[in-house]
Amino acid sequence: MLLIPWAAALALGALAAWLAYGRGPSPSGEAAGLRRWLLAALRAAAVALVAAMLFGAAVGRATPRQPLIAIDRSASARRAAGDDSSMVRSWRSLLRDSLSRFPSDAPLVVIGDSLRDATADEVGGWLPDDAASRVRPAVDRAAALGRSLVLFTDGEVDDAEALAEAPPGSRAVRWPSTPRPDVAVAELAVPSAWTTGDSSEVRVTLSAGPLATGDGALVLLVDGRPAGNAPVPALAPYASARVSLPVVAPSSSEGVALVQAALSVSGDVEPRNDTLAVAVDVGDRPSAVFVSTAPDLDVREVLTVLRGALDVPTRAYLRVAPGVWRVEGTLAPISEAEVRARAASAGMLIVHGDTTWKPAASATAAAGTAAAATSGPLARALWVPAPPTVLARAGEVTRTPEWYVSGAPDSPLMAALAALPFDSLPPITLAGPVRQGTPVLTAQLGKRGDAAAAVAIRESAGQRSVLVSGSGWAGWSLRAGRSREAFAALWGAIFDWLSAGRGDLRAARPVGGVLRAGEPVAWRRGGADTVVTVKLARRSGNPTAVSAATDSLTLRFSGAQFETQTPALPAGVYDVETAGGRSVLVVNASREWVPRAPAVQGGPLARGVAGSDAPRLADKSWPFVAALLLLCAEWLLRRASGQR
């Protein structure tokens, strides 16, 4: 490959000499012929030398490029390592010894939650404390430089698949470690909202380290008070287990409860991963009440999504005959007056069938006081099923009008619905186009004509409503594959958007769920403002203590976007204040403290030979002087022979 630029330059020089001196008639006399050949040689040498410099031709022996050295500074290197200070000193010493084997001019970078340039002199002050371990930036940097990659790591990286694209000659060096018993609380699944007095299930996922562990115990704390406990089974190396604990939602004057799972296992040497916490909104209203005056298969399938996928506590009541009501599930009888009373106290009400059915009016609302605006359900869905279809006459196949879902217009739900497989979904039967609100899903009759709204939403003063038309939605769920996934995606998006607006007047709030250090903070808009100022106050070590200094963030939501993200926060409990109310944000220790099987082993990462460098002709000064002298010599010889 190094000879190709030289070959091209010589060919170009020969062509230039022939064009200048080889096309004319042969000169008479031996001296004239010799002079002509000398002029051609000078022209060819000058042009070839200039072309070689332009083509980047190499001169001298090629030497291999120094590799790009990447140091993994993620906190997982300190997990279950015993004494922290001794481990850090040993880690720094091992790193200095490893770097001493490479030339001082070898480029050095640090990876973890970001890519940073570094020097070997900085090793003495390093601490493995990054909240992530991403190697993709280092692979891309090495490929851009044309160098091989040497990765120093403990083996636990987030994107090990990126190493498959490492440049030729790359390799990994895995630090030696002493395995120790360790069990961590990896996940904590809690409903996003609780209703005081309701019972729900909290699911905790545990992960073990490189050694088998013994039995232990798990305690669930709510606002610092024990709310349940369960035994923890012995775990094999790198195994996981799920523990479920029933809990009764407590009352909370502040509207939020701190739920914490605390683990205790004999012999566990790493306490920093034994707890996991999350904040849960607590209210006095039931999370959801589902009322159907015309129960059908659609109701059963939608209730499965409402209770399962979203984990929302739901009470459902069915009218099986005029004036006859049953509790869904047990089919226990219940009076219509009691159903109306429970519907009036619901935080979210879904009415299927007769949408003129109303919950009981409270005494406050009847009196017409100022508080009447807050009485009744704070989020509502009205679902009008299609009327019974006309039976087919003899000779007809069917008379059922078939509507096919055709698109998801621009709306707050578009991101969740745009990927639905519209071309392969079974038909539905509309009760009529939805003529109010913002359409979120449209359908066409027989896949022809204008699209009509099948589902629409509207929002006013923090209260949200969903309008649904038609029957036959369960046909999506009963058909396996993508249709069933589309059914769960549709109703999951509807109930997720609806439940987020149960009278919540906060301008913005943190998205529920477990959040760890190193992960961006997700925020959900609660009002119409696209720019929201958030005040954050981090509490002291005691979660119930008064918050310390206050910081502020500015959230920006673009267009119909209802969620945004801000940079990661350090671990701790934060009080959040926005226009319209307060909330609590819990940031747990980074995921680097959770044990996992090493994804990278020491050894070669990619076959081949590392890139090499050779001195370039254009980097020298003499080729420019030589080319100029050759051209001057040619000009003088031409003048001496009488040529211009």
N, C-alpha and C positions, 0 to 999 in steps of 0.2 A: 504493500500500500504506500510506503514511503517513496517508492520509485515512480509512481504514477505522475506526480507533479513535474518531476524532472523529464520524464518521457514526453509529456505534453509540451513543456517549454522548449526542448530540443526540436520537436517537430515544428513548432511555431517559428523557431529561429531559422530552420532550413527552408520553410516556406517563404519567409521574408527575404532570405538571400536569393532564392530562385526567382521571385517576382522582381527583384532589383537587378540581378545580373545574369540570370539564366535564360531569359526569353529572347535576347537579341542575337544577331549573327555572331559567329565565332570570330574573335579578333585574329588579325594576321600577325604572325611573328610569335616567337616563343616568349619574349619578354612581356608582350601585351597579354598573352594568355595567362602567364604567371601572376601578373598584376591583377587581372580580373579575378582569379581564384583567391588571391589574398584579400581583395575588397569584399568578396562574398563571405569569406571566413570571418572577417571583422564584423560585418553586418549580422551574420548568424549568431556569433557569440554575444554581441550586445543585446539583440532581441531576446535570445534564450535566457540571458541573465536577468533581464527586466521581467520577462514572463515568469521565471521561476520565483522571483520575489513576490509577484502578484498572486501566484498560485499557492503560496505558503509552503514552498518546498523546504524540506528539512536538510540540515547539514550537520553531520556528526552522529554519534551513536545515541539511540533512544534509551531513556532511563524510565523505569516504572514510576507512575505517579504515586505520591503518598496517599494512603487511604484516608477517608473521612472517618474520624473517630467520634462515636456517639455514646454518651454516658447517660444511662437511665437513672434519674434522680427521684423516682417515684417512692412514696412512703411505704410501699409494700416491702421494701428491703429491711425496714425496721420492725416489721410485724413479728411477734413471737420470737424476738431475738434475745430476750433476757435483758440485762442492764443496757439502757438506751445509750448512755455516754460511752460505755466500753464498745458497744457495737459500732457507733459512729467513728470512733478512733480507729478501730480495726478496718472499717470500710474505707476510710481515707487512706490508710497505709497501703491497703491492697490496691487501691486505685492509683496511687503514686508509683508503686512498683510496676504496675501494668503499663502505665503511660511512659515509663522510662525506657521501655523496649522500642519505642517509636522515635523517629527523628523529631527534633524540636519544631521543625517547620510543618509538621503534619497538622492539617486543620482539625479543630476540636469543637464539638457542639454538645449541648446538654438537651436531653429530651425529657418529657414528662407531660405536663399540661400545656407546654409550649416548646418551641425550638429557640435556643439561645446560643450565640457564639460565646466561646470561653477560651481560656488559656490554662496551661498546666500549672501555673503559679497560683491559681485560684483554688486548687483542690483542697488546701488546708482549711478553707472556710466553708466548704460545701456541707450541706445537710440533706439527706434524702427525705424530702417533705412534700414533693409535688402530689397533687390530688388526682392525677391521672398518669397513664403511661402510654402515650401514643407515639408510634415509630414512623408513621406515614410521612411526616415532614422531613425526617432524616433520610428516608429512602429517596424522596423527591430531590433533596439537596444533593445527595451523592450522584444521582443520575444526571442532574443538571451540570455538575462539575466534571462528569466523566471519570469519577473515582470509584473505587470499591468502598464498601461500608464495613467498618468494624464496630459491632454493637456490644457494649458492656451492659449486662442486665441481670436481674435475678430470675428472668424467665417469664414473669407475669406481665404481659403486655395486653393492651386493649384491642389492638388491631394487628394480630400476628399474621393475618392473611396478606398484609402489605409487604411482608418480607419476601413473598414469592416474586416480587418485581425488583428485588435488590440487584444492583449492577453486578456483572461478572467479577469473581474473585472476592465477593463479600463473605463475611463470616461473623458468627456470634460467639461471645465469650460469656459464659454464665458463671456468676460468682458462687463459690461454695457456701453452703448453709447447713446448719445443724437442725434437723427436724424436731419440732416440739409440739406437744398436744395443744390444740386450739380449736375452739368452736365459736362461731360468730352469729349474730342475728343479721341475716342477710336481707330479709324483706318483712314488711309489716303492712298487711292489707286491712284497712279500716274503712267503713262507709264514709263518704265525704261529708255527711251530715247526720246528726242524731236527733231523735225526738225524745224528750224527757220521759223516762219510764219504759220506753221500748227496749226490747232485747234484740241483740244482734250478735254476730259471730266475728271475732277477730282472728285472722289467720297469720301465723308467724312462720317464716321459713328460716331454717338453721343450716349452716354450712360448716363442715369440718375441714381441718387442715391436713397435713401430710401423715399424721399418726392417728390411729384409732383412739376414740375417747370413751369414757365411761358414762354412766347415767348422770342426770342432772335434773334441774328444776327450772321452770320458766314462770316468772311472776309478771302479771299485767298491772300496771299502775295507771290510775286516772287522777290527774291533778295531784300526784304524789301519794295517793291512797291506794292500797291494794284492792283490785277489783276482780281478781281471778288468778289461778295458778294451775299448772299442769306439769306432769313429769316429762322429762326429755330422755328419749331412748339413746342407747349407745350408738355411735356412728362409726362407720368404716372410714378409712382415709379418703378425703375429698368427696365424701358422701353428703347428702342433704336430706332434710326431713321437714315436714310441715306439721305444725301443732295448731289446733283450733281451740279457742277459748270463748265460751259464751259470756256476754257482759250486758248489764242493764245500764242504759244511758242515764247518767246523773243529771241533776238540775245544775244550771250554771247561771249566776247572775251576770257574768260578762259575755255570755253567749258563745263561749269556746271552751273546749276541754283539751288538756294535754295528755295524750295517751302514750305510754312508754312501756316497751317490753324489755325486761331485765332478765338476763340469763346467768345461771350459776351451775358450773360443771366442775367436778373435782379434777384437779391437775391442770386446768386451763391457765396458760401462762400469759395470755394477752387480754387485759381487761378493757382495752380501748374499743373493742368491737362487740362488747357484751350487752350493749343497750341500743335501742333504736326508738325514736319518738316521732310523733306527728300531731298536728293540731286538727281538731274536729269541731265544726260548727254545731252548736247545741241549741235547739229551739223547743218551744212548747207545743208546736203543731205537728201532727203526723206528717211524715215525709210525703206520702202520696195516698190518695183515695181514688179508687177506680170504680165507677158506677156504670153499669150497663143495663139499659132497659130492653135490649134485644140481644142477649148473649149468643155468640156464634163461635166458630172456629178461630176467627180473627182475634177475638178477645183472649182466648187461651194462649195463642202464640205470642201476642204482644205482652201479656203479663209475664211470660217467661223471660223476655228481654228486659222488662222493667225491673224484675227482681233479681235476675241472674247477672246479666252483663254489667248493669250499673250498680248493683248491690244497694238498691234503694228500698227501705222498709215500706211495704205497700199493703193496704187493706182494700179488698175488692168485694163488691156487693152486686148480686145479680137479681133482676126481676124476672121470675120464671112464669108468672101469670099476673093478670091485673090485680094489684094490691098485695101480691105474694112475693116476698123478698127472701133471699138466701145469702148466707156468707159464703163467698167463693172458697173452695177447698173442703171445708167441713160440711157445707150445705145446711148449716144450722139456721133455723128460722130467725128472722129479725124484722122488726116493724119498720115501716117506711119513715115514720117520724124519727126513729133512732138513726136511720141511714142519712136522713137530711141533716140531723144534728152533727153527725161525724163528718159529713162532707163540708159543713160550714166551718169546722175547726181544722180542716186540712190545709197544709202548706201548698200542696199541689193537687188539683182535682182534674180527673179525666172523666168526661161524660161521653158514653157511647150509646147511640140510639136516639132517643128523644132529647134533643139538645135544649128544649124548652124546660126540661126538668131543672129545678133550682134547689140548692141547699136551703136549710132553714135560716131565716133572717134573725140576727142577734137582736137583743133588746136595744143595744146601742145604735145599731143601724136603723132600727125602726123609729127610734127617737129623733133621728136625723142630726145627731151631734157631729162635732168635727172629727171624732174618731171613726165615724162610719166609713171613711175612705179606706181604713185599714182592716175592716171586718171582712169575713169571708175568705175564700181561697186567694192566695197571692200569685198563683200561677195556674193556668187553666188550659185544658185541651178539650175541644168540642169535635166529636167525631160522628159524622152523619153516614150511616151505612146505606148501601143502595137498596131500593125496594125490591121485593121478590120479582124475579124475571117471569115473563110470559112463557107458558109452556109451548113447545114447538108443535105445529100442526102436522098432519100426515104429509109426507113428502118434503118437509123442511128438516134441515140438519139442526139448526139452532136459531133462536131469536134473541140470544143474550148479546147485548152490546159489549164488544170487547175493546177496552181502552189499553193502550200500551204506553208505558212511561217513556218519555222522549228526551228529557233533559233536566238539568238543575240550573236555573237562572242565578244571577248574581244575588247573593244573600249571605247572612252570617253562617249558613249551613253548607254553602257551596263547596268548601274545602273537603267536607266529609262525604258529599254526595256526588261530586263530579266524576269519581272513578267507578260509579255503578255500571254494570254491564247492560246498558239500556237495550241493546239489540237481542239479548237472550232471556229477558225476564218474562215470566208468564203474564197474561193479561189480567186486568182488574175491571171492576164494574163501578163507574162513578155514579154518585147520587146527583151529580151536577157540578159544574165548575165552581170553585171557591172564588168569590167575587170581592172578598175583603182581605186586607193585609198584603204582605209582601210574598209573592209566590216563591217557594223553595223547590217544588217538584212539579213538572208539567207532564201531561199525557195527551195522546192523540187517539181519536176514534178510528179503529182499524188501521192505524199507522198512516192516516191521511188527514188532510185538513189542518186547521189551526190548532195550536197547542193550547190546552186549557189547564188551569191551575188545579192540581189534585191535593196539594198541601201548601198552606200559607201560614205565615207568622205575623205577629204584631206585638209592639211593646209600647207601654205608656207608663211613665212615672215609676220605672223599675219593675212593673208588673208585666209579665209575658203571657201571651196566648198563642195557641196553635189550633188551626182549623184543618180538619182532615175530612176528605170526601171519599165515599166508596167502600166496596167490600171486595173480598178475594185476595187481600194482602197475604193471608196465610198460605196461599199457593206458592209464594216465594219460599217460605220456610219449609214447606213439605217437600220441595224439590231439593235434593242434595246438591252440594257443590257451591258454585258462585251465586246461585239464586238465594240459598240460605244465608250466605255471608252478606248479600245485599240487603236482605230483610233485617238482619241484626244491625247493619250499618245505618240503615234508614231510621229505624225506630230508636236505636241508640243515640243517634245525633239529635233526633227530636226531643227525647227525654233529657238528654244532657243539657241542651240549650234551655229547655223549659225549667229544669230543676235549678239552673244557675240563676234564675230570676224570681225566686220565691219571695218577692218583696224585698230583695236585697238592694238597698239604695246606695251602697258604697260605690264610689266612682271606679274603683279597681280593687281587686283582692288577689292574693296568691292562689294559684291553681292547687287544688288539694292533692295529697299524696306525699310519699316519702321523698324528701329532698336531701341531697348529700353535698358536702363541700366539693368544689370543683365542677359542679353542674350548674348550668345557667338557671336563673330563677324565672319561672313562667308566671305571667300575670294575665288575668282575665278582666276585660272591661265590663263595668256594671251599668254605665250610663251612656249618654250620647257624646260626652266629651272625648275628643281624640288625643288630647294632651292632659295628662293627669300627674299631679305632684304627690309623691308618696314620702312620708316621714318614717324613718326607721330608727328604732331605739333598741340597742342590744342589752338584754338583761345580764346581770352578773351571774356567777356560777350557780346560784340558787334560782331555779326556773320561776319561782313565785316572787322573787325579789323585784324591787323597783328598777326600771330600765335606766341605763347610763346615758351617755351623751347621744344626741340625736343627729342622724344624718338624713339626707334627702336624695330622692331619685326623681327623674322626670320620665314618665312613660309616654311613648308616642304610638298611637294606633292609627294605621293608614286605612282610609276608606271603610270598607265593610269588615275589616279585620277586627276580631274581638279578642285576640290574644297577642301578646308580645313577650319578649325575653329581655332580661338584663344580666350583666355579668355575675359570675358566681360570688357567693358571700362566704366568709369564714364560718366555721361551725358555731352554733349558738342558738338562742331563742330570741326572736325579735318581735317587738310590738310594732304593728303597722298602723299608721293613721292616714286616712284619705278623706276627701270630702264625702260626707254621708255616713261615716262610721269607722270602726276599728276592726282589726283582725290580728292574728298571730301567725308568725312564720317560724318554723323549726328547721334549722339546717344541721344535719347530722354529720358525723365524721365521714371522711371520704370513703369511696368504695374500695380504695387501695387497702383498707384495713380488713376487708373480707377475704378469707383464704380462698384460693382457687388453684387448680392444677396448672403447673407451668406450661405455657404454650410455646416456648422457645427453648430448645436445647442447644448446648454448645456445639460448635462445628460449622462446616461450610453452609452458607445460605444460597449461593448461586455458583454454578460451574463456570469455568472459563478463566481467562487471564485478565488481571487488572489493567486498566488503561496505562499508557506510557506517554512520555513527552520526549521530544527531540528538539535541539536548538534550530530555530527557523532562520532561513537565509535573510529574511527581511529584518531580523533583529540585529544583524551585523552591519557595520559601517562600510567595510571594504567592498561589498558588491556594488554599492552606489558609485563609489570612486572608480571601480573597474569598468562598469558600464559606460560612465562618462568618458574615460580614457579610450575605450574601444571606439566610441562614436567619434571622438576627436581624431584618432588615428585614421579612421576611414575617411573623414572629411579632408585631412591633409593629403592623404594618398590620392584621393580623387582630384584635388587641385593640382597636385604635381603631375598627374597624367593628363591634365587639360580638361577634366570633366567638371561640371558644376556641382 
